């Protein structure tokens, strides 16, 4: 016969093993926080450092504002977007790796593979659509698509990690739809969705799971 | 107060078997190496517990090749899932009625 405390320990093990094997728990709140800060820094560079960048605040260049060297601005924006994306992904992975190591968890598990697969389908689809919109001069669709497809990716991925990610995804989708309705404020919605929301959810998750 | 412990299964008196079953309840299937990593056990130890569970019909084994590498994965059988759920319920009842 086992004793009472052994039964309690059994239940604790069942819960822990089930949770760790079905959800990716290495995701760090700090990943969100820093991804948000990088996004805001990127937007600040686009608007305040790039020549002609301020037209992003005046409704973007799809409103056919008279701007010289529009091509140059577009190239600069594309490169900046790529750098921001790579930096944000790298720093997220680094903080998650750090959390995994500290908690003695593995990063590459069956559930993290499922998480990655569920992220990739909407992200790659969205990425291809955005490139097509960009090339076809449908500028007003670029920012809403980024937010909506990223949101869809997170809603799907939320099943395989903390539930908060699911809700972050829903708020990103709503932000994207709002950006589509009010295209002149695209950059503001972009900063809200990729900057502020990441920072808020990152801090919430950090307080909830890592303190 | 009398507590019904008839749902408890002797298969799960061992914590490694309990862990294996917990993983296979929430995952459709799980491969050997991932089980080993998740439960922090040695090859031999894990293999003997898996064999015991398989022989008693609680889990199923499927062997396939991924490229040239053999890959053995495990999943819970219907009766295995039933026995585990009864065990879990019995555990919870015992704790609750304390």
Interface residues (C-beta under 8 A of the other chain):
Chain A: X2 X4 X7 X8 X10 X11 X13 X14 X17 X18 X20 X21 X22 X106 X109 X110 X111
Chain B: X12 X13 X15 X18 X19 X22 X23 X25 X26 X27 X30 X31 X34 X37 X38 X39 X88 X91 X92 X94 X95 X98
